[in-house]
Amino acid sequence: MYLIKFSDRVNSPYSVSNPNQFLSQKALDRRFKQGIPIKIQDLPPNPNYIDSLKNKGAQILYKTRWFNGAVIVATQSQKNALLTLPFVSGVEFNTHLKQVSASSSFKVASRNKLESTSSLNYGDATEQIGLLGVDSMHNAGFHGEGMLIAVLDNGFLNANTISCLDSTFDRNKVLEIYDFVDNDSTVFAQGGHGTNVLSCMSAFVQNQIIAPAYNSEYVLYRTEDDASETKAEEAYWLIAAERADSIGVDVINTSLGYSTFDNPVDNYTSSQMDGNTTLITRAADLAASTGMVIVNSAGNSGGSAWNIITAPADGDSVLAIGAVQRNGTIISFSSRGNPLDPRVKPDVMAVGYQTALCNTAGVLTTSNGTSFSSPLTAAMIAGLWQANPILTSSEINDVVRRSGHIYQNPNTDYGFGYANFVRADSVVKSLYTIRTFETSDAIPSLWISPESVSLLTMKFDANYSGESLRVTLINWSDKLIIKQESFILSSSTYQMSIPEHTLSNNFVLRLENLSNPKTLGIYKF
């Protein structure tokens, strides 16, 4: 198996000006809402190049947009022939693996029954929910509604049949499944770890366990092969993350990590846990650049010879989640930050010891590992983002870190401390000015006036002269972009035309300084 990379996208039929060819409207809306442009790296590889690989005898498993190439199966001689093609720039990795079937279609799992969620009793999950402040999140009305979460794991054995997850499947909350290891849709036939992880996020059994994001929607992808440990799994993760991006996923949770492999030649060193080296970490940072929040377990190597986090938890744009006990005290096995890296890792913590979850028989039990603190945090983030939809994914990452109980004094054990919805929501209100607009309202450094139903006038003080600014108008109720403009301020006044119906609805204006990237304010009309 090889990941073949192309040198260019010359004569490609795809264009950044026509992204609907390769991205769903939901994916485009996520980017637009955050001001993320369509980039060259979003384009699928040139199909003519793909055909040339096939003509040389290669079996195409997957095409990759972000790495501009293809994951293929080929003999060594075929691979050598591919390297002579003028548009092939090289090979990312190679590994032996079993032959897999040709690609089958993505599938949806669905059932019919509904379950009432009128009152909440968390049962044995009470302490892990309380440490995260999720009980307050639920009381405020946020259970992950409207958020799409991708779970990338080793499979989801029996997840579609156990009573613990009835609420998720009976209400058709699982939108898509796929097995990227076997290139089919058998995710429910193997890999119970993913079932445990999913239950941490979406389980709903009154008086036993209620998870943070039981009203979110999910896609379930198998990327981990329990039968082996090779760099192929990093490639599977890359392709799954690209798929998640293309269908509009908001949050990715991965309770996996890579450092050593079956072939010792492939092993990473601690110095390579630098946020820039491994395939999966580079893929995770690319995923984050599309506006998704990437959450990953820190690892369970604490106290071992390795001791530190693994990839992709080392990514700059990845939230690495360590494990604490129910009382908030770190558990010994939680992987620590890398002393060779000045960045703060892990990022935050959640309960990963005696975590309440469901096994593959649907029985409530407990288990240990950062594998479970990660999905708890990812599910809390879904509710946090639901509560603060105007924020970008990078701003969500920032407020989650700031919600840590030792944010002012982080360390390589706890990172910024255990995350908490209440603290994070408070950080949002303190960092991002959310004001209710009145015609006479004077806001420091900025004054906004609706001159008419079709014109919005913004008046700035002299401090912003020559600055590159961006203004985004968003429907507050429907979370839809109304209009977005970027401009360099050349005078004290800037006017933006808006649809005539806008002022009859609630909306928010987001103002950002692109010269010195920061959000200046969010104003609710």
FIVEX-20476 format. One record per residue (C-alpha): residue in one letter; z, y, x; residue number from 1. Coordinates in steps of 0.25 Angstrom, whole numbers, plus 5000, padded with zeros to 4 digits. Example, Ala and Ser with C-alpha at 12.3 -4.5 7.8 and 13.67 -1.06 7.14 Angstrom:
FIVEX-20476
{'A', {5031, 4982, 5049}, 1}
{'S', {5029, 4996, 5055}, 2}
end
This chain:
FIVEX-20476
{'M', {5000, 5000, 5000}, 1}
{'Y', {4996, 5014, 5005}, 2}
{'L', {4997, 5028, 5001}, 3}
{'I', {4984, 5034, 5005}, 4}
{'K', {4983, 5049, 5006}, 5}
{'F', {4971, 5058, 5004}, 6}
{'S', {4968, 5070, 5012}, 7}
{'D', {4963, 5079, 5001}, 8}
{'R', {4959, 5081, 4987}, 9}
{'V', {4945, 5086, 4989}, 10}
{'N', {4935, 5084, 4977}, 11}
{'S', {4947, 5080, 4968}, 12}
{'P', {4944, 5080, 4953}, 13}
{'Y', {4958, 5085, 4951}, 14}
{'S', {4962, 5099, 4952}, 15}
{'V', {4975, 5107, 4951}, 16}
{'S', {4968, 5115, 4940}, 17}
{'N', {4967, 5103, 4931}, 18}
{'P', {4981, 5096, 4933}, 19}
{'N', {4980, 5089, 4919}, 20}
{'Q', {4972, 5079, 4926}, 21}
{'F', {4984, 5073, 4933}, 22}
{'L', {4996, 5079, 4927}, 23}
{'S', {5002, 5079, 4913}, 24}
{'Q', {5004, 5091, 4905}, 25}
{'K', {5019, 5089, 4907}, 26}
{'A', {5018, 5088, 4922}, 27}
{'L', {5010, 5101, 4922}, 28}
{'D', {5020, 5108, 4913}, 29}
{'R', {5031, 5104, 4923}, 30}
{'R', {5024, 5110, 4934}, 31}
{'F', {5020, 5123, 4926}, 32}
{'K', {5034, 5125, 4921}, 33}
{'Q', {5039, 5125, 4936}, 34}
{'G', {5028, 5133, 4941}, 35}
{'I', {5022, 5121, 4950}, 36}
{'P', {5007, 5122, 4952}, 37}
{'I', {4998, 5110, 4952}, 38}
{'K', {4995, 5107, 4967}, 39}
{'I', {4985, 5099, 4974}, 40}
{'Q', {4995, 5088, 4976}, 41}
{'D', {4996, 5086, 4961}, 42}
{'L', {4981, 5081, 4961}, 43}
{'P', {4978, 5066, 4961}, 44}
{'P', {4970, 5061, 4973}, 45}
{'N', {4955, 5062, 4973}, 46}
{'P', {4950, 5050, 4964}, 47}
{'N', {4938, 5049, 4974}, 48}
{'Y', {4948, 5046, 4985}, 49}
{'I', {4955, 5036, 4977}, 50}
{'D', {4942, 5029, 4974}, 51}
{'S', {4939, 5029, 4989}, 52}
{'L', {4952, 5021, 4992}, 53}
{'K', {4948, 5011, 4981}, 54}
{'N', {4934, 5009, 4987}, 55}
{'K', {4941, 5006, 5000}, 56}
{'G', {4949, 4994, 4993}, 57}
{'A', {4962, 5001, 4991}, 58}
{'Q', {4970, 4998, 4978}, 59}
{'I', {4975, 5011, 4972}, 60}
{'L', {4989, 5010, 4967}, 61}
{'Y', {4992, 5025, 4964}, 62}
{'K', {4986, 5039, 4967}, 63}
{'T', {4995, 5050, 4972}, 64}
{'R', {4993, 5064, 4969}, 65}
{'W', {5004, 5070, 4978}, 66}
{'F', {5000, 5062, 4990}, 67}
{'N', {4985, 5063, 4987}, 68}
{'G', {4982, 5048, 4989}, 69}
{'A', {4984, 5034, 4983}, 70}
{'V', {4994, 5023, 4984}, 71}
{'I', {4985, 5011, 4987}, 72}
{'V', {4985, 4996, 4991}, 73}
{'A', {4976, 4992, 5002}, 74}
{'T', {4974, 4983, 5014}, 75}
{'Q', {4976, 4989, 5028}, 76}
{'S', {4961, 4989, 5031}, 77}
{'Q', {4959, 4996, 5017}, 78}
{'K', {4969, 5006, 5021}, 79}
{'N', {4963, 5009, 5034}, 80}
{'A', {4949, 5011, 5027}, 81}
{'L', {4956, 5021, 5018}, 82}
{'L', {4961, 5029, 5030}, 83}
{'T', {4946, 5031, 5034}, 84}
{'L', {4943, 5039, 5021}, 85}
{'P', {4942, 5054, 5024}, 86}
{'F', {4951, 5058, 5013}, 87}
{'V', {4962, 5048, 5016}, 88}
{'S', {4973, 5056, 5025}, 89}
{'G', {4982, 5044, 5027}, 90}
{'V', {4992, 5034, 5022}, 91}
{'E', {5006, 5038, 5018}, 92}
{'F', {5012, 5023, 5019}, 93}
{'N', {5008, 5009, 5018}, 94}
{'T', {5016, 4997, 5013}, 95}
{'H', {5014, 4983, 5009}, 96}
{'L', {5016, 4980, 4994}, 97}
{'K', {5012, 4971, 4983}, 98}
{'Q', {4999, 4973, 4976}, 99}
{'V', {5001, 4980, 4963}, 100}
{'S', {4993, 4981, 4951}, 101}
{'A', {4983, 4992, 4947}, 102}
{'S', {4989, 5004, 4940}, 103}
{'S', {4993, 5002, 4926}, 104}
{'S', {4996, 5013, 4916}, 105}
{'F', {5009, 5020, 4914}, 106}
{'K', {5016, 5015, 4902}, 107}
{'V', {5026, 5021, 4892}, 108}
{'A', {5038, 5013, 4887}, 109}
{'S', {5042, 5016, 4873}, 110}
{'R', {5051, 5011, 4862}, 111}
{'N', {5055, 5016, 4848}, 112}
{'K', {5070, 5016, 4845}, 113}
{'L', {5078, 5029, 4845}, 114}
{'E', {5093, 5031, 4849}, 115}
{'S', {5102, 5042, 4844}, 116}
{'T', {5108, 5051, 4855}, 117}
{'S', {5117, 5060, 4846}, 118}
{'S', {5129, 5059, 4855}, 119}
{'L', {5132, 5056, 4869}, 120}
{'N', {5143, 5046, 4875}, 121}
{'Y', {5139, 5044, 4890}, 122}
{'G', {5148, 5031, 4891}, 123}
{'D', {5149, 5027, 4906}, 124}
{'A', {5139, 5037, 4910}, 125}
{'T', {5149, 5049, 4906}, 126}
{'E', {5154, 5052, 4920}, 127}
{'Q', {5140, 5052, 4927}, 128}
{'I', {5135, 5061, 4915}, 129}
{'G', {5147, 5070, 4917}, 130}
{'L', {5145, 5072, 4932}, 131}
{'L', {5131, 5076, 4930}, 132}
{'G', {5135, 5085, 4918}, 133}
{'V', {5125, 5078, 4909}, 134}
{'D', {5135, 5078, 4897}, 135}
{'S', {5134, 5093, 4897}, 136}
{'M', {5119, 5092, 4899}, 137}
{'H', {5118, 5083, 4886}, 138}
{'N', {5128, 5092, 4879}, 139}
{'A', {5118, 5103, 4881}, 140}
{'G', {5107, 5096, 4875}, 141}
{'F', {5099, 5091, 4887}, 142}
{'H', {5097, 5076, 4889}, 143}
{'G', {5083, 5076, 4896}, 144}
{'E', {5074, 5080, 4884}, 145}
{'G', {5060, 5083, 4888}, 146}
{'M', {5062, 5079, 4903}, 147}
{'L', {5054, 5067, 4909}, 148}
{'I', {5060, 5059, 4920}, 149}
{'A', {5054, 5049, 4929}, 150}
{'V', {5062, 5038, 4935}, 151}
{'L', {5056, 5031, 4947}, 152}
{'D', {5063, 5018, 4950}, 153}
{'N', {5062, 5003, 4953}, 154}
{'G', {5059, 5000, 4938}, 155}
{'F', {5066, 5000, 4925}, 156}
{'L', {5069, 4986, 4921}, 157}
{'N', {5072, 4984, 4906}, 158}
{'A', {5074, 4999, 4904}, 159}
{'N', {5065, 4999, 4892}, 160}
{'T', {5073, 4988, 4885}, 161}
{'I', {5088, 4991, 4888}, 162}
{'S', {5097, 4997, 4878}, 163}
{'C', {5102, 5007, 4888}, 164}
{'L', {5089, 5014, 4889}, 165}
{'D', {5085, 5012, 4874}, 166}
{'S', {5086, 5027, 4872}, 167}
{'T', {5076, 5030, 4883}, 168}
{'F', {5065, 5020, 4878}, 169}
{'D', {5068, 5020, 4863}, 170}
{'R', {5065, 5035, 4863}, 171}
{'N', {5052, 5033, 4872}, 172}
{'K', {5058, 5041, 4883}, 173}
{'V', {5051, 5033, 4894}, 174}
{'L', {5037, 5039, 4895}, 175}
{'E', {5031, 5031, 4906}, 176}
{'I', {5034, 5019, 4915}, 177}
{'Y', {5027, 5014, 4927}, 178}
{'D', {5029, 5005, 4939}, 179}
{'F', {5023, 5011, 4951}, 180}
{'V', {5027, 4999, 4960}, 181}
{'D', {5019, 4989, 4952}, 182}
{'N', {5009, 4998, 4946}, 183}
{'D', {5012, 4994, 4932}, 184}
{'S', {5022, 4997, 4921}, 185}
{'T', {5033, 4987, 4923}, 186}
{'V', {5044, 4996, 4925}, 187}
{'F', {5054, 4989, 4915}, 188}
{'A', {5052, 4975, 4922}, 189}
{'Q', {5059, 4978, 4935}, 190}
{'G', {5069, 4988, 4943}, 191}
{'G', {5082, 4989, 4935}, 192}
{'H', {5086, 5001, 4944}, 193}
{'G', {5077, 5010, 4937}, 194}
{'T', {5083, 5006, 4924}, 195}
{'N', {5097, 5010, 4929}, 196}
{'V', {5091, 5023, 4933}, 197}
{'L', {5085, 5026, 4920}, 198}
{'S', {5097, 5023, 4913}, 199}
{'C', {5105, 5034, 4921}, 200}
{'M', {5095, 5044, 4915}, 201}
{'S', {5092, 5040, 4901}, 202}
{'A', {5101, 5029, 4896}, 203}
{'F', {5108, 5032, 4882}, 204}
{'V', {5118, 5022, 4877}, 205}
{'Q', {5129, 5029, 4869}, 206}
{'N', {5143, 5027, 4875}, 207}
{'Q', {5138, 5020, 4887}, 208}
{'I', {5128, 5028, 4895}, 209}
{'I', {5120, 5041, 4892}, 210}
{'A', {5111, 5046, 4903}, 211}
{'P', {5107, 5061, 4906}, 212}
{'A', {5093, 5061, 4902}, 213}
{'Y', {5092, 5051, 4890}, 214}
{'N', {5082, 5060, 4883}, 215}
{'S', {5073, 5062, 4895}, 216}
{'E', {5059, 5055, 4895}, 217}
{'Y', {5057, 5045, 4907}, 218}
{'V', {5046, 5039, 4915}, 219}
{'L', {5049, 5026, 4923}, 220}
{'Y', {5042, 5023, 4936}, 221}
{'R', {5045, 5011, 4945}, 222}
{'T', {5042, 5015, 4960}, 223}
{'E', {5052, 5006, 4967}, 224}
{'D', {5049, 4992, 4971}, 225}
{'D', {5062, 4984, 4972}, 226}
{'A', {5054, 4973, 4979}, 227}
{'S', {5051, 4981, 4991}, 228}
{'E', {5054, 4994, 4998}, 229}
{'T', {5042, 5001, 5003}, 230}
{'K', {5036, 5015, 5004}, 231}
{'A', {5027, 5011, 4992}, 232}
{'E', {5038, 5014, 4983}, 233}
{'E', {5038, 5029, 4988}, 234}
{'A', {5023, 5029, 4984}, 235}
{'Y', {5027, 5023, 4970}, 236}
{'W', {5037, 5034, 4969}, 237}
{'L', {5026, 5045, 4973}, 238}
{'I', {5016, 5040, 4962}, 239}
{'A', {5027, 5039, 4951}, 240}
{'A', {5032, 5053, 4954}, 241}
{'E', {5017, 5058, 4953}, 242}
{'R', {5016, 5051, 4940}, 243}
{'A', {5029, 5057, 4935}, 244}
{'D', {5024, 5071, 4939}, 245}
{'S', {5011, 5069, 4932}, 246}
{'I', {5017, 5066, 4919}, 247}
{'G', {5027, 5077, 4919}, 248}
{'V', {5041, 5071, 4924}, 249}
{'D', {5052, 5080, 4926}, 250}
{'V', {5062, 5072, 4934}, 251}
{'I', {5060, 5060, 4943}, 252}
{'N', {5072, 5051, 4946}, 253}
{'T', {5071, 5041, 4957}, 254}
{'S', {5083, 5032, 4961}, 255}
{'L', {5076, 5027, 4974}, 256}
{'G', {5076, 5030, 4988}, 257}
{'Y', {5068, 5026, 5001}, 258}
{'S', {5072, 5025, 5015}, 259}
{'T', {5070, 5010, 5020}, 260}
{'F', {5059, 5000, 5017}, 261}
{'D', {5055, 4986, 5018}, 262}
{'N', {5047, 4989, 5030}, 263}
{'P', {5057, 4996, 5040}, 264}
{'V', {5045, 5004, 5046}, 265}
{'D', {5045, 5012, 5033}, 266}
{'N', {5059, 5016, 5033}, 267}
{'Y', {5063, 5031, 5033}, 268}
{'T', {5073, 5037, 5042}, 269}
{'S', {5084, 5046, 5038}, 270}
{'S', {5076, 5058, 5044}, 271}
{'Q', {5065, 5055, 5035}, 272}
{'M', {5074, 5058, 5023}, 273}
{'D', {5070, 5073, 5025}, 274}
{'G', {5063, 5076, 5012}, 275}
{'N', {5049, 5076, 5018}, 276}
{'T', {5046, 5062, 5023}, 277}
{'T', {5045, 5050, 5014}, 278}
{'L', {5034, 5048, 5004}, 279}
{'I', {5043, 5047, 4992}, 280}
{'T', {5051, 5060, 4996}, 281}
{'R', {5038, 5068, 4998}, 282}
{'A', {5033, 5062, 4984}, 283}
{'A', {5047, 5067, 4978}, 284}
{'D', {5045, 5081, 4983}, 285}
{'L', {5031, 5081, 4978}, 286}
{'A', {5036, 5076, 4964}, 287}
{'A', {5046, 5088, 4964}, 288}
{'S', {5036, 5098, 4967}, 289}
{'T', {5029, 5095, 4954}, 290}
{'G', {5042, 5099, 4947}, 291}
{'M', {5049, 5086, 4944}, 292}
{'V', {5064, 5084, 4948}, 293}
{'I', {5065, 5073, 4958}, 294}
{'V', {5079, 5065, 4958}, 295}
{'N', {5081, 5054, 4967}, 296}
{'S', {5093, 5045, 4971}, 297}
{'A', {5099, 5049, 4985}, 298}
{'G', {5101, 5034, 4988}, 299}
{'N', {5113, 5024, 4990}, 300}
{'S', {5113, 5024, 5005}, 301}
{'G', {5126, 5032, 5007}, 302}
{'G', {5135, 5025, 5018}, 303}
{'S', {5124, 5017, 5023}, 304}
{'A', {5116, 5018, 5036}, 305}
{'W', {5106, 5026, 5029}, 306}
{'N', {5116, 5035, 5021}, 307}
{'I', {5106, 5046, 5016}, 308}
{'I', {5097, 5049, 5005}, 309}
{'T', {5083, 5042, 5004}, 310}
{'A', {5069, 5046, 5000}, 311}
{'P', {5065, 5053, 4991}, 312}
{'A', {5079, 5059, 4989}, 313}
{'D', {5077, 5067, 5002}, 314}
{'G', {5066, 5075, 4995}, 315}
{'D', {5068, 5090, 4995}, 316}
{'S', {5065, 5091, 4980}, 317}
{'V', {5072, 5078, 4976}, 318}
{'L', {5086, 5078, 4970}, 319}
{'A', {5093, 5067, 4978}, 320}
{'I', {5105, 5061, 4970}, 321}
{'G', {5117, 5055, 4976}, 322}
{'A', {5128, 5047, 4969}, 323}
{'V', {5142, 5050, 4965}, 324}
{'Q', {5153, 5043, 4958}, 325}
{'R', {5156, 5046, 4944}, 326}
{'N', {5167, 5056, 4949}, 327}
{'G', {5157, 5064, 4957}, 328}
{'T', {5161, 5058, 4971}, 329}
{'I', {5150, 5053, 4980}, 330}
{'I', {5148, 5038, 4981}, 331}
{'S', {5146, 5032, 4995}, 332}
{'F', {5132, 5026, 4993}, 333}
{'S', {5126, 5039, 4989}, 334}
{'S', {5116, 5043, 5000}, 335}
{'R', {5119, 5055, 5008}, 336}
{'G', {5110, 5067, 5013}, 337}
{'N', {5103, 5066, 5026}, 338}
{'P', {5110, 5072, 5037}, 339}
{'L', {5097, 5074, 5044}, 340}
{'D', {5092, 5083, 5032}, 341}
{'P', {5099, 5097, 5029}, 342}
{'R', {5095, 5096, 5014}, 343}
{'V', {5106, 5093, 5004}, 344}
{'K', {5104, 5078, 5000}, 345}
{'P', {5108, 5072, 4991}, 346}
{'D', {5105, 5083, 4981}, 347}
{'V', {5115, 5080, 4970}, 348}
{'M', {5124, 5068, 4965}, 349}
{'A', {5127, 5060, 4952}, 350}
{'V', {5134, 5048, 4948}, 351}
{'G', {5128, 5036, 4956}, 352}
{'Y', {5141, 5027, 4956}, 353}
{'Q', {5144, 5019, 4944}, 354}
{'T', {5133, 5026, 4937}, 355}
{'A', {5132, 5022, 4922}, 356}
{'L', {5118, 5016, 4919}, 357}
{'C', {5111, 5004, 4912}, 358}
{'N', {5106, 4991, 4919}, 359}
{'T', {5094, 4984, 4916}, 360}
{'A', {5101, 4976, 4905}, 361}
{'G', {5104, 4989, 4898}, 362}
{'V', {5119, 4988, 4901}, 363}
{'L', {5127, 5000, 4905}, 364}
{'T', {5132, 4998, 4919}, 365}
{'T', {5135, 5007, 4932}, 366}
{'S', {5128, 5007, 4945}, 367}
{'N', {5128, 5014, 4958}, 368}
{'G', {5118, 5022, 4966}, 369}
{'T', {5111, 5036, 4967}, 370}
{'S', {5100, 5028, 4959}, 371}
{'F', {5109, 5032, 4947}, 372}
{'S', {5114, 5046, 4951}, 373}
{'S', {5099, 5050, 4953}, 374}
{'P', {5095, 5047, 4938}, 375}
{'L', {5107, 5053, 4932}, 376}
{'T', {5104, 5066, 4940}, 377}
{'A', {5089, 5066, 4936}, 378}
{'A', {5093, 5064, 4922}, 379}
{'M', {5103, 5076, 4922}, 380}
{'I', {5091, 5084, 4928}, 381}
{'A', {5082, 5081, 4917}, 382}
{'G', {5093, 5087, 4907}, 383}
{'L', {5095, 5099, 4917}, 384}
{'W', {5080, 5102, 4917}, 385}
{'Q', {5079, 5100, 4902}, 386}
{'A', {5090, 5111, 4901}, 387}
{'N', {5083, 5120, 4911}, 388}
{'P', {5068, 5118, 4909}, 389}
{'I', {5064, 5130, 4916}, 390}
{'L', {5069, 5126, 4930}, 391}
{'T', {5059, 5120, 4940}, 392}
{'S', {5062, 5106, 4946}, 393}
{'S', {5066, 5112, 4959}, 394}
{'E', {5076, 5121, 4952}, 395}
{'I', {5082, 5109, 4944}, 396}
{'N', {5084, 5103, 4958}, 397}
{'D', {5091, 5115, 4963}, 398}
{'V', {5100, 5116, 4951}, 399}
{'V', {5104, 5101, 4952}, 400}
{'R', {5108, 5103, 4966}, 401}
{'R', {5116, 5115, 4963}, 402}
{'S', {5123, 5107, 4952}, 403}
{'G', {5129, 5099, 4963}, 404}
{'H', {5144, 5100, 4963}, 405}
{'I', {5144, 5103, 4978}, 406}
{'Y', {5132, 5112, 4978}, 407}
{'Q', {5138, 5122, 4987}, 408}
{'N', {5142, 5112, 4997}, 409}
{'P', {5132, 5100, 4997}, 410}
{'N', {5133, 5088, 5007}, 411}
{'T', {5126, 5076, 5010}, 412}
{'D', {5134, 5067, 5001}, 413}
{'Y', {5134, 5074, 4988}, 414}
{'G', {5122, 5084, 4990}, 415}
{'F', {5125, 5095, 4981}, 416}
{'G', {5134, 5086, 4973}, 417}
{'Y', {5133, 5080, 4959}, 418}
{'A', {5124, 5086, 4950}, 419}
{'N', {5128, 5092, 4936}, 420}
{'F', {5120, 5097, 4924}, 421}
{'V', {5130, 5108, 4921}, 422}
{'R', {5131, 5114, 4935}, 423}
{'A', {5115, 5113, 4936}, 424}
{'D', {5113, 5120, 4922}, 425}
{'S', {5123, 5130, 4927}, 426}
{'V', {5115, 5132, 4940}, 427}
{'V', {5103, 5134, 4932}, 428}
{'K', {5109, 5145, 4924}, 429}
{'S', {5115, 5152, 4937}, 430}
{'L', {5102, 5151, 4945}, 431}
{'Y', {5091, 5153, 4935}, 432}
{'T', {5093, 5166, 4926}, 433}
{'I', {5091, 5161, 4912}, 434}
{'R', {5092, 5174, 4903}, 435}
{'T', {5089, 5176, 4889}, 436}
{'F', {5079, 5187, 4888}, 437}
{'E', {5081, 5200, 4880}, 438}
{'T', {5071, 5211, 4879}, 439}
{'S', {5081, 5221, 4886}, 440}
{'D', {5087, 5211, 4896}, 441}
{'A', {5086, 5216, 4910}, 442}
{'I', {5087, 5204, 4920}, 443}
{'P', {5090, 5207, 4935}, 444}
{'S', {5077, 5209, 4943}, 445}
{'L', {5068, 5205, 4931}, 446}
{'W', {5066, 5211, 4917}, 447}
{'I', {5057, 5203, 4907}, 448}
{'S', {5052, 5209, 4895}, 449}
{'P', {5043, 5204, 4884}, 450}
{'E', {5033, 5216, 4882}, 451}
{'S', {5026, 5208, 4871}, 452}
{'V', {5024, 5194, 4865}, 453}
{'S', {5013, 5192, 4875}, 454}
{'L', {5018, 5199, 4888}, 455}
{'L', {5030, 5197, 4897}, 456}
{'T', {5034, 5208, 4906}, 457}
{'M', {5043, 5206, 4919}, 458}
{'K', {5049, 5217, 4926}, 459}
{'F', {5054, 5215, 4940}, 460}
{'D', {5062, 5223, 4950}, 461}
{'A', {5057, 5226, 4964}, 462}
{'N', {5063, 5214, 4970}, 463}
{'Y', {5052, 5205, 4965}, 464}
{'S', {5040, 5214, 4970}, 465}
{'G', {5030, 5205, 4977}, 466}
{'E', {5037, 5192, 4973}, 467}
{'S', {5029, 5180, 4968}, 468}
{'L', {5034, 5177, 4954}, 469}
{'R', {5032, 5167, 4943}, 470}
{'V', {5035, 5168, 4929}, 471}
{'T', {5035, 5156, 4919}, 472}
{'L', {5037, 5157, 4904}, 473}
{'I', {5042, 5145, 4897}, 474}
{'N', {5044, 5141, 4883}, 475}
{'W', {5059, 5138, 4883}, 476}
{'S', {5059, 5129, 4871}, 477}
{'D', {5047, 5120, 4874}, 478}
{'K', {5048, 5121, 4890}, 479}
{'L', {5034, 5125, 4890}, 480}
{'I', {5027, 5135, 4900}, 481}
{'I', {5022, 5147, 4893}, 482}
{'K', {5016, 5154, 4905}, 483}
{'Q', {5018, 5155, 4920}, 484}
{'E', {5013, 5166, 4930}, 485}
{'S', {5015, 5169, 4945}, 486}
{'F', {5014, 5183, 4950}, 487}
{'I', {5017, 5192, 4962}, 488}
{'L', {5025, 5204, 4957}, 489}
{'S', {5018, 5216, 4961}, 490}
{'S', {5025, 5226, 4951}, 491}
{'S', {5038, 5226, 4944}, 492}
{'T', {5032, 5221, 4931}, 493}
{'Y', {5025, 5208, 4928}, 494}
{'Q', {5019, 5204, 4914}, 495}
{'M', {5015, 5190, 4909}, 496}
{'S', {5008, 5188, 4896}, 497}
{'I', {5014, 5177, 4888}, 498}
{'P', {5010, 5170, 4875}, 499}
{'E', {5013, 5178, 4863}, 500}
{'H', {5021, 5168, 4856}, 501}
{'T', {5031, 5166, 4868}, 502}
{'L', {5041, 5177, 4864}, 503}
{'S', {5044, 5170, 4851}, 504}
{'N', {5049, 5158, 4859}, 505}
{'N', {5060, 5155, 4869}, 506}
{'F', {5055, 5155, 4883}, 507}
{'V', {5059, 5157, 4897}, 508}
{'L', {5053, 5165, 4909}, 509}
{'R', {5055, 5159, 4923}, 510}
{'L', {5053, 5169, 4934}, 511}
{'E', {5051, 5163, 4948}, 512}
{'N', {5050, 5170, 4962}, 513}
{'L', {5039, 5162, 4969}, 514}
{'S', {5040, 5171, 4982}, 515}
{'N', {5055, 5167, 4984}, 516}
{'P', {5055, 5154, 4975}, 517}
{'K', {5066, 5155, 4965}, 518}
{'T', {5068, 5157, 4950}, 519}
{'L', {5071, 5171, 4947}, 520}
{'G', {5075, 5169, 4932}, 521}
{'I', {5073, 5161, 4919}, 522}
{'Y', {5073, 5170, 4907}, 523}
{'K', {5074, 5164, 4893}, 524}
{'F', {5068, 5172, 4882}, 525}
end
